[in-house]
């Protein structure tokens, strides 16, 4: 089984920011970020304003951690369950102007394309 952080790496590829005057992840708060890997494999990410997130992998396994935006990168750091030794935060370029109802294509783990959507509500 892949470590949970491997899927978080793909999820991090969906990282986004809202309008310049808003906080960098405002479009995700209270909503569900859906990462579609294809072949009916979908992860759901719940980004919180306090810098935490929850993740449900396609196989139903869950993880929690923290996120931060710095220098044009959004990084997700898994904390629960504790990742294997040597696993580092998963970072990717921040994408601007996304919110509920938006969908876009990003690059997932191993370079494969993934579809990312923000769905209103949890």
Secondary structure, 3 states (H helix, E strand, C coil): CCCHHHHHHHHHCCCEECCCCCCCCHHHCCCEEEEEEECCEEEEEEECCCCEEEEECCCCCEEEEEEEEECCEEEEEEEECCCCCCCCCEEEECEECCCCCCEEEEECHHHCEEEEEEECCC
